[in-house]
Amino acid sequence: MSAAALQPEPHRSSLAARVLHTPLTELLCGHVAPAFDALQMVAAAGLPPTLTELTCGVIRRTRLWRREKLEVARELLAHFQDGLAAGATADDLAASFGDPAQAAKLIRRAKRRNRPVLWKALRLTRRTIGALVLFMLIVYAVQAIRIFTQRPNIARNFAAEWNAAPLAVPESQRAWPVYREAALALGKWPVSRANMTLRPGGADWPALVKFVDENARSVELFRQAAAMPKLAWVLNTQLQDEDARLINRGYTSPPASAPAQPAVQVPAFVMFLMPPLPVLRDGTRLLTIDAYRAAETNDPGRADADILAILQMADHARETRVLIGDLVAAALSSRTCDLLGTLLHDHPQLFSPEQLVAIAHRLAAVGNGSLRVRFDSERAMFEDILQRFYTDDGHGDGLPRPELLCIASVVDGQSRDNSPFGGAFAKLLFPAASTVMAGRRDLYAAFRDCIDRSEAVADLPLWECPPQDTGDETVIAMRASPLTRLHYWPLSILMPAFGNAGRIAEYATQTRDATLTALALELYHRQHGDYPSSLDALTPQWLPKVPPDRYDGRPIKYRLVDGQPLLYSVGVDRKDDGGRLPDVSSLGPDAPNRAAQANRLARDWQPPPDPSRPPAKPLPDGDWILWPPVE
């Protein structure tokens, strides 16, 4: 008897129920469960109980799709029905059938071989994913054991090294306490520091003059502090009681909470408070206004004292050995040059020749003759992070520790504990993330490459600066994708772009050189009654040598205009335009400080033009005027 003749008429399910009970893999292969169940078919076939139980057991053990079980049911029913029709008993048929479990296994294997290719591909993918997950779990476990069982090795005490010099200065020779007293005695500025114009004639000038007169004690204290040999700022993680009062005056910020870290004698270098250099900036503003006031009242001694004090402040800023200290020193030097340039132009007879020579020597001596920025603090900070937050295998390599998350929160000002990936969850994920992160040796090599390139470029004059391939380009490449950012983390978040730092020092150097040249021109003029036709006439009596133009490496540009000297650089377009400012007519006739903006455009560095590709933005057509002052 055929299987078709034995097919029962069981209860049929709705399409929705059939779809609901169809395995996902079968749906993907285009199949839906049948309208009736294989066990229903067996129950309705009327076989003897022994064969019914045997058939249902085999069908259950196959663990096939419902459609496949229906096919198996038809085949088994046909087999047993044919046997019964031939005269065999149910017990004989059951005994001859063999082991039900083995039969189910063979049936399952045969049916699975006939399944669609898509199912086989999905099954292979599932097995591959399972193996990959198992492999990842093993790697995670091994990495977690390596990270949490190894410890960092604190080999250097950077804090002690950094503080050795300031702590060696006798307290009576330390300038910082006097600077602090001057800042605390200073009243509130009448105008915003950001919008302050430190030259006579501005709308705010009367208010600034009144402010300086009312704060004569602070002026004197700033002069006293500048006259002391050393700043002697001691790095610490907490402000002293006296220094803490500077927080309310806006000179410094409250210290960040210390991150969790391995048990060590001293905290990480990144946690140390940098010197509140805004105090020196405010002192410079105050003394600049006072110097202009002294010139207006024909008091050269007072103006001279103010100028020398500002230059000493620049050396105090460089004494801190932090990058921001060098940038502040460059800014203070440039401010002094602006002041000197204006006084030479507006009050040419204010200073005696002896005073001019002394001022020139002091200006040239700032930073021992160099305004180059240094990266000592960045090197110390990163090396200290490596030794504190990476394990040490004794051969210069190691793995990152989860405490790095806390260092990152200090750097970017975010709390990891309040984020979805903060606290314990972040530590749980850290071993997995660390498998992608660079090890200690590779990270330090990448850091050395970045910092060495940045330092080398910062030491170059503007005329030799490469248009590309700087340390900044390397850092930008590290941040180009999430994978590279994670691989070089924490370097990708700790390493700033240093290109502008070197250029700020170059601008300050050019301004200083031009001011020294202007001082030499004034001394020459006083002796000869007129100005030289060439700067070569100034050497070597008034100038050791003619300084270079920072944009082309040739001597600084000089010409006489209506009998008055004009000093200038070819500027960012690297073309001598005879001392003409760039055209800024696009700013509009009512734009404030149009000439100053034009001069700044001519000064601000851009890569030299490349004939092979169009420039990112057009170069300003004009020169950078260095002296006389551009109003």
C-alpha positions in Angstrom: 0.0 0.0 0.0 1.3 3.4 -0.9 2.0 6.2 1.6 -0.5 8.5 -0.1 -3.3 6.0 0.6 -2.4 6.1 4.3 -2.3 9.9 4.6 -4.8 11.1 7.3 -6.8 14.2 7.4 -5.5 16.0 10.5 -6.4 19.4 11.8 -4.8 22.1 9.7 -3.1 25.2 11.2 -3.5 28.8 9.9 -0.7 30.3 7.8 0.2 32.7 10.7 0.6 29.7 13.1 2.7 27.8 10.5 5.0 30.8 10.0 5.3 31.3 13.7 6.4 27.6 14.2 8.8 27.6 11.3 12.5 27.8 12.2 14.2 31.0 11.0 16.7 29.1 8.9 13.9 27.2 7.1 12.1 30.5 6.5 15.3 31.9 5.0 15.4 28.9 2.7 11.9 29.7 1.5 10.0 26.9 3.4 7.0 27.2 5.7 6.0 24.5 8.2 3.2 22.2 6.9 -0.4 22.6 7.8 -0.4 19.5 10.0 1.9 17.7 12.3 3.9 14.5 11.6 2.9 13.0 15.0 -0.8 13.7 14.2 -0.3 11.8 11.0 1.2 8.8 12.9 -1.6 8.9 15.5 -4.2 8.9 12.8 -2.7 6.1 10.8 -4.1 3.3 13.0 -0.9 1.4 13.5 -0.5 -1.1 16.4 0.6 0.7 19.6 4.1 -0.8 19.4 4.7 0.6 16.0 3.0 3.9 16.7 5.3 4.4 19.7 8.4 3.4 17.7 7.5 5.7 14.8 6.8 8.7 17.1 10.1 8.1 19.0 12.2 8.0 15.8 10.5 11.1 14.5 11.2 13.0 17.7 14.8 11.9 17.8 15.5 13.2 14.3 15.1 16.8 15.5 14.4 17.8 11.9 12.2 20.6 10.5 8.5 20.0 10.7 8.3 19.5 6.9 11.1 17.0 7.0 9.5 15.1 9.9 6.3 14.9 7.8 8.3 13.2 5.0 9.9 10.8 7.5 6.5 10.0 8.9 5.1 9.2 5.5 8.1 6.9 4.8 7.9 5.0 8.1 4.2 4.6 7.9 4.5 3.2 4.4 7.2 0.8 5.6 5.2 -0.5 8.5 1.9 -0.6 6.6 3.6 -2.7 3.8 5.0 -5.1 6.4 1.7 -5.6 8.1 0.0 -6.2 4.7 2.7 -8.9 4.0 1.6 -10.8 7.2 4.3 -9.7 9.6 3.5 -9.0 13.2 4.0 -5.6 14.9 6.6 -7.2 17.2 8.5 -8.7 14.3 8.5 -5.4 12.5 9.7 -3.5 15.6 12.5 -6.1 16.2 13.7 -6.0 12.6 13.7 -2.2 12.6 16.8 -2.0 14.8 17.9 0.6 17.3 15.5 3.6 17.1 18.3 6.1 18.1 20.7 4.9 15.5 17.9 4.9 12.9 17.0 8.5 13.8 20.6 9.5 13.5 20.9 8.0 10.0 17.7 9.6 8.9 18.7 13.0 10.3 22.0 12.8 8.5 20.4 11.9 5.1 17.7 14.6 5.4 20.3 17.3 6.3 22.4 16.4 3.3 19.4 17.3 1.1 18.8 20.7 2.6 19.4 23.9 0.5 22.8 25.4 0.0 21.7 28.6 1.9 21.0 26.6 5.1 24.4 24.9 4.8 26.1 28.3 4.4 24.2 29.7 7.4 25.2 26.6 9.5 28.8 27.0 8.5 28.6 30.7 9.4 27.1 29.9 12.8 29.8 27.4 13.5 32.5 29.9 12.5 31.0 32.6 14.7 30.8 30.2 17.6 34.5 29.2 17.1 35.4 32.9 16.8 33.5 33.8 20.0 35.2 30.9 21.8 38.6 32.1 20.5 37.9 35.7 21.6 36.8 34.5 25.1 40.1 32.6 25.4 42.1 35.6 24.2 40.1 37.8 26.6 40.8 35.5 29.5 44.5 35.3 28.8 44.8 39.1 28.3 42.9 39.7 31.5 45.2 37.4 33.4 48.3 39.2 32.0 46.9 42.7 32.7 45.6 42.1 36.3 48.5 39.9 37.5 51.4 42.1 36.2 52.2 45.5 37.8 53.9 48.7 36.6 57.4 49.5 37.6 57.9 53.1 38.8 61.6 53.6 37.9 61.7 57.4 37.8 60.3 60.1 40.1 59.7 62.9 37.6 58.1 65.1 40.3 61.3 65.0 42.3 63.5 65.7 39.3 61.3 68.6 38.2 61.1 70.2 41.6 64.8 69.9 42.4 65.8 73.2 40.9 63.0 75.4 42.4 63.3 73.8 45.8 67.1 74.6 45.8 66.3 78.4 45.6 66.3 80.1 49.0 62.9 81.4 50.0 64.2 84.9 50.1 65.0 84.7 46.4 61.8 83.2 45.2 59.7 85.5 43.1 56.4 83.5 43.1 55.2 84.6 46.6 55.7 88.3 45.6 53.8 87.7 42.3 51.0 86.1 44.2 50.8 89.0 46.6 50.7 91.4 43.7 47.9 89.5 42.0 45.8 89.2 45.1 46.2 93.0 45.7 45.1 93.8 42.2 41.6 95.1 41.7 39.1 94.0 39.1 40.0 95.2 35.6 37.6 97.8 34.3 37.5 96.2 30.8 37.6 92.6 29.5 41.2 91.3 29.1 40.3 89.8 25.8 39.2 93.2 24.3 41.9 95.3 26.0 43.9 97.8 23.9 47.1 98.6 25.7 47.9 101.8 23.8 47.1 105.4 24.5 44.3 106.9 22.5 41.7 104.1 22.8 38.3 104.5 24.2 39.2 102.4 27.3 42.5 104.3 27.9 41.3 106.7 30.6 39.7 103.8 32.5 42.9 101.8 32.3 45.1 104.7 33.4 42.8 105.2 36.4 43.0 101.5 37.2 46.8 101.5 37.2 46.9 104.6 39.4 44.6 102.9 41.9 46.7 99.8 41.9 50.1 101.4 42.4 51.0 98.8 45.1 50.5 95.9 42.7 52.6 97.7 40.1 55.4 98.0 42.6 55.0 94.4 43.7 55.2 93.1 40.1 58.4 95.1 39.6 59.9 93.7 42.9 58.9 90.1 41.9 60.5 90.5 38.4 63.7 91.8 40.0 64.1 88.5 41.9 66.4 85.9 40.3 64.1 82.9 40.1 60.3 82.3 39.9 60.8 79.0 41.9 57.3 77.6 41.3 57.1 74.1 42.9 54.9 71.6 41.1 52.3 70.0 43.4 48.9 68.3 43.2 47.3 70.6 45.6 47.4 74.4 45.9 48.9 75.9 49.0 46.5 77.9 51.2 47.8 81.2 49.8 47.7 80.0 46.2 44.2 78.7 46.6 42.9 82.2 46.9 43.9 82.7 43.3 41.1 80.4 42.2 38.5 83.0 43.2 40.4 85.7 41.2 40.3 83.6 38.0 44.1 83.0 37.8 43.9 79.2 38.2 41.4 76.4 38.3 40.7 73.9 41.2 42.8 70.8 40.9 41.2 67.8 39.3 40.4 64.8 41.5 43.3 62.3 41.6 42.6 59.3 39.4 42.8 55.8 40.7 46.2 54.3 40.1 48.6 51.7 41.5 50.1 52.3 44.9 53.1 54.6 44.4 55.0 57.2 46.4 54.1 60.1 44.2 51.1 60.9 41.9 51.4 60.9 38.1 53.0 63.9 36.5 49.8 64.7 34.6 48.2 65.5 37.9 50.6 68.2 38.9 49.3 71.8 38.7 50.9 74.0 36.2 52.1 77.5 37.3 49.3 80.1 37.1 50.9 82.0 34.3 47.9 84.4 33.9 49.4 86.2 36.9 52.4 87.1 34.8 50.2 88.1 31.9 48.2 90.5 34.2 51.5 91.9 35.5 52.6 92.6 32.0 49.4 94.4 31.1 49.8 96.5 34.2 53.4 97.4 33.6 52.7 98.1 29.9 50.1 100.7 30.7 52.4 102.1 33.4 55.2 102.4 30.8 53.0 104.3 28.4 52.0 106.6 31.3 55.6 107.1 32.2 56.4 108.1 28.5 53.5 110.6 28.5 54.9 112.2 31.7 58.5 112.0 30.4 59.7 109.6 33.1 62.2 107.5 31.3 63.5 105.8 34.5 60.0 104.4 35.3 59.4 103.3 31.7 62.8 101.6 31.6 62.0 99.8 34.9 58.7 98.6 33.5 60.3 97.3 30.3 63.1 95.4 32.0 60.6 93.9 34.5 58.4 92.5 31.7 61.5 91.0 30.0 62.4 89.3 33.4 58.8 88.0 33.6 59.4 86.3 30.2 62.5 84.6 31.7 60.4 83.6 34.8 57.8 82.0 32.5 60.5 80.0 30.6 61.9 78.9 33.9 58.8 76.6 34.4 60.1 74.4 31.6 56.5 73.7 30.5 55.4 74.3 26.9 52.8 76.8 27.9 55.5 78.7 29.8 57.6 79.0 26.7 54.6 80.3 24.7 53.8 82.8 27.4 57.5 83.9 27.4 57.2 84.5 23.6 54.0 86.5 24.1 55.6 88.7 26.8 58.7 89.3 24.6 56.4 90.3 21.7 54.4 92.6 24.0 57.6 94.3 25.1 58.6 94.7 21.5 55.3 96.3 20.6 55.7 98.6 23.6 59.3 99.5 22.6 58.4 100.0 19.0 55.6 102.4 19.9 57.7 104.3 22.4 60.6 104.7 19.8 58.1 105.9 17.2 56.0 108.3 19.4 58.7 109.3 22.0 62.1 108.8 20.2 64.0 110.9 22.7 62.6 109.3 25.8 65.5 107.0 26.6 69.2 107.8 26.7 71.6 105.9 24.5 72.8 104.0 27.6 69.2 103.0 28.4 68.6 101.9 24.8 71.7 99.8 24.8 70.8 98.2 28.2 67.3 97.5 26.9 68.6 96.0 23.7 71.0 93.7 25.6 68.2 92.6 28.0 65.8 91.9 25.1 68.4 89.9 23.2 69.1 87.8 26.4 65.5 86.5 27.0 65.7 82.8 27.0 69.5 82.9 26.8 69.0 84.4 23.3 66.5 81.8 22.1 62.7 81.9 22.2 62.3 78.3 20.9 59.7 76.3 22.5 60.7 73.1 24.4 58.8 69.9 24.8 60.4 68.8 28.1 57.1 68.7 30.0 55.3 66.7 27.3 58.1 64.1 27.3 58.1 63.8 31.1 54.3 63.5 31.2 54.1 60.8 28.6 57.1 58.8 29.9 55.6 59.0 33.4 52.2 57.7 32.2 53.9 54.8 30.5 55.8 53.7 33.6 52.7 54.1 35.9 49.9 52.8 33.7 51.6 50.1 31.7 52.9 46.8 32.9 56.7 46.2 32.7 58.0 42.9 31.3 61.6 44.0 32.1 62.5 44.4 28.4 60.8 47.7 27.7 57.4 46.3 26.8 54.2 45.9 28.6 50.4 46.1 28.5 48.0 49.0 29.3 46.3 49.0 32.7 42.6 50.0 33.2 43.7 53.0 35.3 44.4 54.7 31.9 40.7 55.4 31.7 41.0 57.7 34.7 44.0 59.6 33.2 41.9 60.2 30.0 39.0 61.6 32.2 41.5 64.1 33.7 42.8 65.1 30.3 39.4 65.6 28.5 37.5 66.7 31.6 34.9 63.9 31.5 33.9 61.5 34.2 34.0 57.9 33.1 32.1 56.8 36.2 28.9 58.6 34.9 29.2 57.3 31.4 27.7 54.1 30.0 31.2 52.8 29.6 32.5 54.0 33.0 33.5 52.4 36.2 33.4 48.7 36.6 31.9 48.1 33.1 34.9 49.9 31.5 37.3 47.7 33.4 35.4 44.7 32.3 35.8 45.7 28.7 39.3 46.9 29.0 41.1 43.5 28.5 39.3 43.1 25.1 40.1 46.7 24.1 43.7 46.3 25.1 44.2 43.5 22.5 43.9 46.2 19.9 45.9 48.8 21.7 49.7 49.2 21.0 52.0 47.8 23.7 54.3 49.9 25.7 57.3 49.7 23.4 55.3 50.4 20.2 53.4 53.3 21.8 56.6 54.9 23.1 58.2 54.5 19.7 55.2 56.3 18.1 55.4 59.0 20.7 59.1 59.5 20.1 58.5 59.8 16.4 55.8 62.4 16.9 57.6 64.5 19.5 60.9 64.3 17.7 59.3 65.4 14.4 57.4 68.2 16.1 60.5 69.4 18.0 62.6 69.3 14.8 60.1 71.4 12.9 59.7 73.8 15.8 63.4 74.4 15.7 63.3 75.3 12.0 63.0 78.9 10.8 59.9 79.7 8.9 61.7 79.6 5.5 62.7 75.9 6.1 59.4 74.7 7.5 58.0 71.7 5.5 54.5 72.0 4.1 53.7 68.5 5.3 55.1 65.5 7.1 55.3 67.0 10.5 54.5 65.5 13.9 51.0 67.0 13.5 50.4 65.0 10.4 51.3 61.8 12.3 48.8 62.7 15.1 46.1 63.5 12.6 46.7 60.1 11.0 46.3 58.4 14.4 42.9 60.0 14.8 41.8 59.2 11.3 39.7 56.2 12.2 38.3 54.6 15.4 40.7 51.6 15.0 43.8 53.7 14.7 42.6 56.0 17.5 42.1 53.0 19.8 45.4 51.4 18.7 47.4 54.5 19.7 45.3 55.4 22.6 46.2 57.2 24.9 48.7 58.9 22.6 45.9 60.0 20.2 44.1 61.9 23.0 47.2 63.2 24.9 49.3 64.4 22.0 48.3 67.9 20.9 49.2 69.5 17.6 52.5 71.4 18.1 52.8 73.1 14.7 51.5 76.4 15.9 53.7 76.4 19.0 56.9 76.5 16.9 55.4 79.2 14.6 54.5 81.4 17.6 58.1 81.3 18.7 59.2 82.2 15.2 56.8 85.2 15.1 58.2 86.3 18.4 61.8 85.9 17.2 61.2 88.0 14.1 59.5 90.7 16.2 62.4 90.7 18.6 65.0 90.9 15.8 63.1 93.8 14.2 62.9 95.6 17.5 66.7 95.2 18.1 67.2 96.5 14.6 64.9 99.5 15.3 66.9 100.2 18.5 70.1 100.1 16.5 68.7 102.5 13.9 67.8 105.0 16.7 71.3 104.8 18.1 72.7 105.3 14.6 70.4 108.2 14.0 71.4 109.9 17.2 75.1 109.7 16.3 74.8 110.6 12.6 71.7 112.7 12.4 70.1 110.5 9.7 69.3 106.9 9.0 71.6 104.6 7.1 70.9 103.6 3.5 71.6 100.0 4.4 71.4 97.9 7.5 75.0 96.8 6.9 76.0 100.2 8.3 74.7 99.1 11.8 77.1 96.2 12.1 79.1 95.5 14.2 78.8 98.6 16.4 75.1 98.7 17.0 74.1 95.2 15.7 76.2 92.0 15.7 74.8 91.1 12.3 71.7 91.9 10.2 69.0 89.5 11.3 67.3 87.3 8.8 63.8 87.6 7.3 62.1 84.5 8.8 60.2 83.9 5.6 63.1 83.8 3.0 66.3 83.5 5.1 67.8 86.6 3.5 68.5 89.8 5.5 65.5 91.6 7.0 64.0 94.0 4.5 64.7 97.7 5.0 64.0 100.9 3.1 63.6 104.6 3.8 60.2 106.1 3.1 60.2 110.0 3.3 63.5 109.8 5.2 62.0 107.4 7.8 63.0 103.7 8.2 60.7 100.9 7.3 61.5 97.3 8.4 59.5 94.5 7.0 59.4 90.8 6.1 58.3 89.4 2.7 55.6 87.6 4.7 53.7 84.5 3.9 53.6 85.1 0.1 57.4 85.0 0.1 57.5 87.9 -2.3 59.0 91.4 -1.7 56.2 93.9 -2.2 58.3 96.9 -1.0 56.7 97.0 2.4 53.1 97.2 1.2 50.3 95.7 3.4 47.9 93.2 1.9 44.6 94.5 0.5 41.8 93.9 3.0 39.1 95.9 1.2 36.9 92.9 1.5 36.7 93.6 5.3 34.8 96.8 4.6 35.7 100.4 5.3 34.3 100.3 8.8 36.1 97.1 10.0 38.1 97.9 13.1 41.9 97.6 13.0 42.0 96.9 9.3 45.7 97.6 9.0 46.5 95.4 12.0 44.4 92.6 10.4 46.2 93.0 7.1 49.5 92.8 8.9 48.5 89.7 10.7 47.4 88.1 7.4 50.8 88.7 6.0 52.4 87.2 9.0 50.4 84.1 9.7 52.2 81.0 8.2 50.9 79.0 5.3 52.7 76.4 3.3 54.6 77.7 0.3 52.6 77.5 -3.0 52.8 74.2 -4.8 52.5 74.4 -8.6 51.2 70.9 -8.8 48.0 71.7 -6.9 45.8 74.7 -6.0 46.4 76.3 -2.6 43.9 75.6 0.2 43.3 79.4 0.4 44.9 82.3 -1.5 48.1 83.8 0.0 47.7 87.5 1.0 49.5 89.7 -1.5 51.6 92.0 0.7 54.4 92.2 3.3 54.6 91.8 7.1 55.4 95.3 8.5 57.7 95.0 11.5 58.5 98.7 12.3 57.2 101.4 12.6 54.1 100.1 14.4 51.0 99.4 12.3 48.2 101.3 14.0 
